[in-house]
Amino acid sequence: MDRESLNRAWPWAASLISGILLAFCYPRFDAANLIWLWQTPLLAALWFSKPGKSKTHRWRRGFLLGFIAGLGFFLISLFWLWEMRKVAESFWAGLAAWLALPGYLALYFGAFGAFAATIGRWKPDFDEVEKSGEKSKLNLFGPSLAVLKIAILNGAAWCGLEWMRGVFLTGFSWNGLGVALHETIVLTQIADIIGVTGLSFFIVFVNCIALATATRLFREFRERKRMRPHLDFAAGVGTIMALFLYGLGKINDVPEKTVDIRAAIIQLNTSIEDKFSGDHDTIRDTLFAYRDLTHGYVASGQIDLVIWPETAIPLRFTYQNCQQYFNEMVLPVADFNLITGIEEENFGADPEDEEIFNSAVLMRGSTADYQSHKKVHLVPFGEFIPFRKAPLPVFDWMFGGIVPVDFSAGTSFEPLKMETLAGEEIGIAPLICFEDTMGDLTRKFVRPGPQLLVNVTNDGWFYDSPQSQQHLANAVFRCIETRRPMARAANTGVSAFIDERGSLYDRYSGEIPDNEAERRRNRRIIQDDRTGNTYILGAMSHELKIPAEPPITFYAQHGDLFSKVAGILALAAILFHAGGRLRQRKTK
């Protein structure tokens, strides 16, 4: 390949490499350390490649380079969307799901690329300025200050775009940059202030400094110039150290007083085909299996809470046969609280007024005094079909077989109230399905006093793909952001207990083993201890030490304020840049 062809090709290859490197930071690869360098090939392409003579060509080219990186990332990390072909029984539905969502999400990477190629572009200047025979102090530190400015602007732009991705068009914040650090909990504790989206600012900040430092050092050695101060490098290292020290203090912070409860999570590992088959034998087996697994734990009289997953049984709670099942077969055997995901139905005078809700129901002793929470954030194509009643209902044609009827959304963020066997009251924050991936939604349940986040989910839609591991990786940040522990029960995938630090390990059980295999076996997850497989039928009980007086964190009070401010900073930079360009045109 000649030099001209190489100059044309390398930026596109670099952007694709960045997307691939980023995909490797998440389950099932979990090469989290790559997160601090993944962006450097893309930034090199955005900063150093020659786009052409037109000034507008640079931002357009930057958008395309960013889009390629984003598309490569999402096509790999969201490959589990391809499993929709099995659920929909349509090759084209699976292909559409796998291509459409990554294509949309890659637009945010494209927007960042356009920003970083123009306003956030680093322009290294190695010329030394002499004043009165002495080197200017400004020039001595100027290169470092220029890098820091660019790193801050790019971090702010990414942070703002990632926040927007989580709220626009119902939002899909899945696998933000900070999520890659889900197992490096010492660096993630600052999420109780800035949220997981805020962590992305620091990751982009460090990536910018890493590339700029490497470039400056290379040029200084190659041109045999005197080494300059690299304050930007010191700032990058200092940033990581500050995150580490803050996290160290938080993970060693043990609550002075706790409310101790014994909880059990049930995972039936029912296939999606069996779950919605309508077969009478399958329904009977499901009902008996949940009953028997539950009775096996509560018979001792020591279990405060049993958690079943989302839509655990194929009955609607408002139906008489469902009430009879709980009152006669499940609840009478012992005194315990039961939370289950289940459908509820509100009947209207007109069939058109009928409402179906995806709910979490809490009961004890009988269904007479049950408490119910109706899911607030519905998943498009999972719980409703967008534009189902449009003149040309394309989505309904493709996915209507999966979602024959749209669910209705709840509106309440009031926690459920549970009394332990010892008579202490605990607030339950119910999170259904993907709601545990949404920080701004979860924080609305936070109240003073002991609270437990409870996630009931059904990850069976995507079979044994990495989706369920990614779901867990996103969920752990809700515990850090709110400083509340979580119990999550999945139909299949990953059912687990997570403490308020975002850890799957029990801090009270002793030292965490150094051996990787042994450490994974010690996680509070329903899994095969030999293989680590989580797609199994099983149950687990654990004593949860719930902080009696947990803090109301900054994030719980203010949400993604840091990310919003970062986005405003980036927007201000865009407006300032546009104003400068406009003044130049008027001058000419």
C-alpha positions in Angstrom: 0.0 0.0 0.0 1.4 3.4 -1.0 1.7 6.3 1.4 -1.3 8.2 0.1 -3.5 5.1 0.4 -2.2 4.5 3.9 -2.9 8.1 4.9 -6.5 7.7 3.7 -7.1 4.3 5.4 -5.5 4.6 8.8 -8.0 7.0 10.4 -10.9 4.7 9.6 -9.0 1.6 10.8 -8.1 3.5 14.0 -11.7 4.4 14.7 -12.8 0.8 14.2 -10.0 -0.4 16.5 -11.3 2.0 19.2 -14.8 0.5 19.0 -13.4 -3.0 19.2 -11.2 -2.1 22.2 -14.2 -0.6 24.0 -16.3 -3.7 23.4 -13.6 -5.8 25.1 -14.0 -3.7 28.3 -17.5 -5.2 29.0 -18.8 -8.7 29.7 -18.2 -11.3 28.6 -14.6 -10.1 27.9 -14.2 -7.8 30.9 -10.8 -6.4 30.0 -11.6 -3.3 32.0 -8.1 -1.8 32.0 -8.5 -1.1 28.3 -10.9 1.6 29.2 -8.1 4.0 30.0 -6.6 3.7 26.5 -9.5 2.6 24.2 -10.1 6.1 22.8 -6.5 6.9 21.8 -6.7 5.5 18.3 -10.0 7.4 17.7 -8.6 10.6 19.1 -5.5 10.2 16.9 -7.7 9.9 13.9 -9.8 12.9 14.9 -6.8 15.1 15.8 -4.0 14.2 13.4 -5.6 13.0 10.1 -6.0 15.4 7.3 -9.7 15.8 6.3 -9.4 18.0 3.2 -9.4 21.6 2.4 -12.9 22.5 3.4 -13.3 23.7 7.0 -16.7 22.1 7.3 -15.2 18.8 6.1 -13.4 18.3 9.4 -16.5 18.1 11.6 -18.3 15.9 9.0 -15.3 13.6 8.8 -15.1 13.6 12.6 -18.7 12.6 12.9 -18.2 9.7 10.5 -15.1 8.5 12.4 -16.9 8.6 15.7 -19.9 6.9 14.2 -17.7 4.0 12.9 -16.2 3.6 16.4 -19.6 3.6 18.0 -21.1 1.2 15.4 -18.2 -1.2 15.9 -18.6 -1.0 19.7 -22.4 -1.5 19.8 -22.5 -4.2 17.1 -20.2 -6.3 19.3 -21.4 -5.4 22.8 -25.1 -5.6 21.8 -24.7 -8.7 19.7 -27.2 -10.4 22.0 -30.0 -8.4 20.2 -29.5 -11.0 17.5 -31.2 -13.5 19.8 -34.5 -11.7 19.0 -34.8 -13.7 15.9 -35.6 -16.7 18.0 -38.2 -15.0 20.1 -39.8 -13.3 17.1 -39.3 -16.4 15.0 -38.1 -14.1 12.3 -34.6 -13.7 10.8 -35.4 -10.1 9.7 -36.7 -9.1 13.2 -33.5 -10.2 14.7 -31.4 -8.5 12.1 -33.4 -5.3 12.4 -33.0 -5.3 16.2 -29.2 -5.9 16.0 -28.6 -3.2 13.3 -31.1 -0.5 14.2 -30.3 0.1 17.9 -26.5 0.1 17.5 -26.9 2.3 14.4 -28.9 4.8 16.5 -26.6 4.7 19.5 -23.6 5.2 17.3 -24.9 8.6 16.5 -23.8 9.8 19.9 -20.3 8.6 19.2 -20.6 10.5 15.9 -21.6 13.7 17.7 -18.6 13.3 20.0 -16.3 12.8 17.0 -17.5 16.0 15.3 -16.8 17.9 18.6 -13.4 16.4 19.2 -12.3 17.0 15.6 -13.1 20.7 15.8 -13.6 22.3 19.2 -12.0 19.5 21.1 -9.1 19.1 18.7 -5.6 19.2 20.2 -3.1 21.1 18.0 0.4 20.5 19.3 2.7 23.4 19.0 6.4 22.7 19.8 7.9 26.0 18.8 9.6 27.8 21.6 9.1 31.5 22.1 11.9 33.6 23.4 11.3 36.8 25.3 14.4 39.0 26.2 16.6 35.9 26.0 14.5 34.0 28.6 12.0 31.3 27.9 8.5 32.5 28.5 6.9 30.8 31.5 3.6 30.7 29.7 5.3 28.8 26.9 6.9 26.4 29.4 3.6 25.3 30.8 1.4 26.3 27.8 1.4 22.9 26.1 0.3 21.2 29.2 -2.5 23.8 29.8 -3.6 23.4 26.2 -3.9 19.6 26.7 -5.8 20.1 30.0 -8.3 22.4 28.3 -8.9 20.0 25.5 -9.2 17.0 27.9 -11.8 18.9 30.0 -13.8 19.9 26.9 -13.8 16.4 25.4 -14.7 14.9 28.8 -17.5 17.3 29.2 -18.9 16.6 25.7 -18.8 12.9 26.1 -20.4 13.1 29.6 -23.2 15.3 28.3 -23.9 13.1 25.3 -23.9 10.0 27.5 -26.5 11.6 29.8 -28.6 12.5 26.8 -28.4 8.9 25.5 -29.9 7.8 28.8 -32.9 10.1 28.6 -33.7 10.8 24.9 -36.4 8.7 23.3 -37.1 6.7 26.5 -33.4 6.5 27.0 -30.9 3.6 26.8 -27.9 4.3 29.1 -26.6 0.7 28.8 -22.8 0.3 28.9 -21.7 3.8 29.6 -17.9 4.1 29.9 -18.0 4.0 33.7 -19.8 0.6 33.6 -16.6 -1.0 32.4 -15.2 -0.4 35.9 -17.9 -2.4 37.6 -15.4 -4.9 39.1 -12.9 -2.2 40.1 -15.1 -0.9 42.9 -12.4 1.3 44.5 -12.5 3.6 41.5 -16.3 3.7 41.2 -17.3 5.0 44.6 -17.4 8.6 43.5 -20.6 7.6 41.7 -22.5 8.5 44.9 -21.7 12.1 43.9 -21.5 12.2 40.1 -23.3 9.0 39.0 -21.9 6.4 36.7 -22.3 8.8 33.8 -20.0 11.2 35.5 -17.2 8.6 35.6 -17.1 8.8 31.8 -15.8 12.4 32.1 -12.6 11.2 33.9 -12.1 8.2 31.5 -12.2 10.5 28.5 -10.1 13.1 30.3 -7.4 10.4 31.0 -7.5 9.1 27.4 -6.9 12.6 26.0 -4.0 13.2 28.3 -2.5 9.7 27.5 -2.4 10.4 23.8 -1.2 13.9 24.1 1.6 12.9 26.6 2.7 10.0 24.3 2.8 12.4 21.3 4.7 15.1 23.1 7.3 12.7 24.5 7.8 11.2 21.1 8.3 14.5 19.5 10.7 15.7 22.3 12.8 12.6 22.0 12.8 12.6 18.2 13.6 16.3 17.8 16.1 16.1 20.8 14.4 19.1 22.5 14.6 19.8 26.1 12.0 18.0 28.1 9.2 20.2 29.2 7.0 19.9 32.3 4.1 17.5 31.7 1.6 18.9 34.1 -1.2 17.3 32.1 0.3 13.9 32.7 0.5 14.7 36.4 -3.1 15.7 36.3 -4.1 12.5 34.7 -2.3 10.4 37.2 -3.6 12.6 40.0 -7.2 12.1 38.8 -6.9 8.3 39.1 -5.2 8.6 42.5 -8.0 10.9 43.7 -10.6 8.5 42.6 -8.7 5.7 44.3 -8.3 7.5 47.6 -11.9 8.6 47.7 -13.0 5.0 46.9 -10.6 3.6 49.5 -12.3 5.6 52.2 -15.8 4.6 51.1 -15.2 0.8 50.7 -13.7 0.7 54.3 -16.7 2.6 55.7 -18.7 0.1 57.7 -22.2 1.1 58.9 -22.3 1.7 62.6 -25.8 0.1 62.9 -27.6 -2.3 60.6 -30.9 -4.0 60.2 -30.2 -7.7 59.6 -32.6 -9.8 57.5 -32.4 -13.2 55.9 -33.4 -13.1 52.3 -33.8 -15.8 49.6 -33.8 -15.4 45.8 -35.3 -18.0 43.5 -34.2 -18.6 39.9 -36.2 -21.2 38.0 -34.2 -20.9 34.8 -37.4 -21.2 32.6 -36.9 -20.8 28.9 -38.7 -18.0 27.2 -40.6 -20.6 25.1 -41.8 -22.5 28.1 -42.6 -19.3 30.0 -45.2 -18.1 27.5 -46.2 -21.4 25.9 -49.6 -21.6 27.6 -49.1 -25.3 28.0 -51.1 -26.6 31.1 -48.4 -29.0 32.2 -45.7 -26.4 31.9 -47.8 -23.9 33.9 -48.5 -26.5 36.6 -44.8 -27.4 36.8 -43.8 -23.8 37.2 -46.3 -23.2 40.0 -45.2 -26.3 41.9 -41.5 -25.4 41.4 -41.8 -22.0 42.9 -43.8 -23.3 45.7 -41.4 -26.1 46.5 -38.2 -24.0 46.3 -39.8 -21.4 48.5 -41.0 -23.9 51.1 -37.5 -25.4 51.2 -36.2 -22.1 52.6 -39.0 -20.8 54.7 -39.8 -24.0 56.6 -37.1 -23.2 59.1 -38.9 -20.0 60.0 -35.7 -17.9 59.7 -36.4 -16.3 56.3 -37.7 -12.7 56.3 -38.0 -12.2 52.6 -38.3 -14.4 49.5 -37.9 -12.9 46.1 -39.3 -14.3 42.8 -38.3 -12.8 39.5 -40.3 -10.7 37.0 -43.6 -12.3 35.8 -42.6 -15.4 37.7 -45.8 -17.3 37.2 -48.0 -17.2 34.1 -51.1 -15.9 36.0 -52.4 -12.4 36.6 -52.5 -11.3 40.2 -56.1 -9.9 39.9 -57.4 -13.3 38.8 -59.1 -15.5 41.5 -57.1 -18.6 40.6 -53.9 -16.6 41.2 -55.0 -15.4 44.6 -56.0 -19.0 45.5 -52.6 -20.2 44.5 -50.8 -17.8 46.9 -53.3 -18.2 49.7 -53.5 -21.9 49.7 -50.2 -23.2 48.3 -47.5 -20.7 49.0 -48.0 -18.3 51.9 -49.6 -20.5 54.7 -46.5 -22.7 55.2 -44.6 -20.1 57.3 -44.4 -16.5 58.3 -42.4 -14.7 55.7 -42.6 -11.8 53.2 -42.8 -12.6 49.5 -42.1 -10.3 46.6 -42.8 -11.5 43.1 -43.0 -9.9 39.7 -46.4 -10.5 38.2 -48.9 -9.0 35.8 -51.8 -7.0 37.1 -55.0 -6.1 35.2 -57.4 -3.2 35.7 -60.7 -3.8 34.2 -62.7 -1.0 32.6 -66.3 -0.7 31.7 -65.1 -0.7 28.1 -62.6 -3.3 26.9 -60.6 -0.5 25.4 -60.1 0.9 28.9 -58.5 -2.3 30.2 -55.0 -1.8 31.5 -52.3 -4.4 32.1 -49.3 -3.6 34.3 -46.0 -5.2 34.9 -45.9 -5.2 38.7 -44.0 -6.2 41.7 -46.3 -7.4 44.6 -45.3 -7.7 48.3 -47.4 -9.9 50.5 -47.2 -11.7 53.9 -49.6 -14.3 55.2 -52.2 -13.8 52.5 -53.0 -11.6 49.6 -55.5 -9.6 51.6 -53.1 -6.7 52.5 -50.8 -6.9 49.5 -48.8 -3.9 48.3 -48.2 -3.3 44.6 -45.8 -1.3 42.5 -46.5 -0.8 38.8 -43.5 -0.5 36.5 -42.8 3.1 35.5 -40.4 2.9 32.6 -41.6 0.6 29.9 -39.3 -1.0 27.4 -40.1 -0.4 23.7 -40.6 -3.6 21.8 -40.6 -5.5 25.0 -43.6 -4.0 26.8 -45.1 -1.8 24.1 -44.8 -1.3 20.4 -44.1 2.3 19.3 -46.6 3.7 16.8 -48.7 0.5 17.0 -51.8 2.5 15.9 -50.1 4.5 13.1 -51.5 4.3 9.6 -48.5 2.2 8.6 -47.7 0.1 11.7 -44.4 -1.3 10.6 -43.1 -2.0 14.1 -46.3 -3.9 14.9 -45.9 -6.0 11.8 -42.4 -7.0 12.9 -42.7 -7.3 16.6 -46.4 -7.5 17.3 -46.1 -11.3 17.8 -43.8 -10.7 20.8 -45.9 -8.0 22.4 -49.6 -8.6 21.4 -50.9 -6.0 23.9 -49.2 -2.8 25.2 -48.6 -2.6 28.9 -49.6 0.6 30.8 -47.0 2.5 32.9 -47.2 3.2 36.6 -46.5 6.6 38.1 -45.6 6.0 41.8 -42.1 6.1 43.3 -43.2 5.3 46.8 -41.3 2.4 48.4 -43.1 -0.7 49.6 -43.0 -1.2 53.4 -41.9 -4.5 54.7 -41.8 -5.7 58.4 -39.1 -8.1 59.3 -39.7 -11.2 61.5 -38.1 -9.1 64.3 -40.6 -6.3 63.8 -38.4 -3.7 62.2 -39.6 -1.8 59.1 -37.6 -1.7 55.9 -38.4 0.3 52.8 -38.3 -1.8 49.5 -37.4 0.1 46.3 -38.9 -2.2 43.6 -37.0 -2.1 40.2 -38.5 -4.2 37.5 -36.6 -5.5 34.5 -34.1 -2.8 33.1 -35.1 -0.2 35.7 -32.1 -1.1 37.7 -29.9 0.3 34.9 -31.4 3.7 35.4 -29.8 5.9 38.1 -32.2 8.8 37.8 -35.2 6.5 38.2 -33.8 4.5 41.1 -32.9 7.6 43.2 -36.5 8.7 43.3 -37.2 5.8 45.7 -34.6 6.9 48.2 -36.0 7.8 51.6 -34.4 8.1 55.1 -34.1 4.9 57.0 -33.1 1.3 56.1 -33.9 0.5 52.5 -33.3 -2.5 50.2 -33.3 -2.2 46.4 -35.1 -5.2 44.9 -34.8 -6.0 41.2 -37.0 -8.6 39.6 -36.1 -9.3 36.0 -36.5 -11.8 33.2 -33.3 -11.9 31.1 -34.5 -15.1 29.4 -35.3 -13.1 26.2 -31.7 -13.2 25.2 -30.8 -16.8 26.2 -27.3 -17.4 27.5 -25.8 -14.4 25.8 -23.6 -11.8 27.7 -26.7 -9.6 28.1 -27.4 -10.8 31.6 -23.8 -10.2 32.8 -24.0 -6.7 31.2 -27.3 -6.1 33.0 -25.6 -7.0 36.3 -22.6 -4.7 35.5 -25.0 -1.8 35.0 -27.1 -2.6 38.0 -24.3 -2.5 40.6 -24.0 1.3 40.2 -27.5 1.8 41.6 -26.1 0.5 45.0 -23.2 2.9 44.9 -25.2 5.9 43.8 -27.8 5.5 46.5 -25.7 3.6 49.2 -28.4 1.0 49.4 -27.8 -2.8 49.0 -29.7 -4.8 46.3 -31.2 -8.2 46.0 -32.0 -9.2 42.4 -33.9 -12.3 41.3 -33.8 -13.2 37.6 -35.8 -15.8 35.8 -32.5 -16.7 34.3 -29.2 -14.9 34.0 -27.7 -13.5 37.1 -29.5 -13.6 40.5 -27.4 -12.0 43.2 -26.9 -9.9 46.3 -25.0 -6.6 46.0 -23.9 -4.5 48.9 -24.0 -0.7 49.1 -20.5 -0.5 47.7 -21.5 -2.3 44.6 -19.7 -5.5 45.6 -20.9 -9.0 45.1 -18.7 -10.2 48.0 -19.7 -10.4 51.7 -17.4 -8.0 53.5 -18.3 -9.6 56.8 -17.3 -13.2 55.8 -13.5 -12.6 56.0 -10.8 -12.0 53.4 -11.6 -12.2 49.7 -9.4 -14.9 48.1 -6.5 -13.9 45.9 -7.1 -16.7 43.4 -9.4 -15.6 40.6 -11.3 -18.9 40.3 -11.9 -19.1 44.1 -12.9 -15.4 44.2 -15.5 -15.9 41.6 -16.9 -18.9 43.5 -17.3 -16.7 46.5 -19.6 -14.2 44.8 -23.1 -14.0 46.2 -24.6 -15.2 42.9 -26.7 -18.2 42.0 -24.1 -20.2 40.0 -22.6 -23.6 39.3 -19.6 -23.5 41.8 -17.6 -25.7 39.5 -18.1 -23.9 36.1 -19.4 -20.5 37.2 -22.4 -20.9 35.0 -25.3 -18.7 36.1 -27.9 -20.1 33.7 -29.1 -22.7 36.1 -32.1 -23.6 38.3 -31.3 -22.6 41.8 -31.9 -20.6 45.0 -29.8 -18.8 47.5 -30.3 -17.3 50.9 -28.1 -14.7 52.6 -28.1 -12.5 55.7 -28.2 -8.9 54.5 -26.9 -6.2 56.8 -28.9 -3.2 55.7 -27.5 0.2 56.9 -30.0 1.5 59.5 -29.2 5.1 58.8 -27.8 5.3 55.3 -26.9 8.7 53.9 -29.0 10.5 51.3 -26.2 10.8 48.8 -25.6 13.8 46.6 -26.5 11.8 43.6 -29.8 10.7 45.3 -30.7 14.3 45.9 -29.5 15.9 42.6 -29.3 13.1 40.1 -27.0 13.6 37.1 -26.3 17.2 37.9 -22.5 16.7 37.2 -23.3 15.3 33.7 -25.8 18.1 33.0 -23.3 20.8 33.9 -20.7 19.0 31.8 -23.1 19.0 28.8 -23.8 22.7 29.3 -20.0 23.4 29.4 -19.6 21.6 26.1 -22.6 23.4 24.6 -21.2 26.8 25.7 -17.9 25.9 23.9 -19.9 25.1 20.8 -21.8 28.4 20.9 -18.5 30.3 21.6 -16.8 28.6 18.6 -19.8 29.2 16.4 -19.9 32.9 17.4 -16.2 33.2 16.6 -16.6 31.7 13.2 -19.6 34.1 12.5 -17.5 37.1 13.5 -14.7 36.0 11.2 -17.1 35.8 8.3 -18.5 39.3 9.0 -14.9 40.6 9.2 -14.1 39.1 5.8 
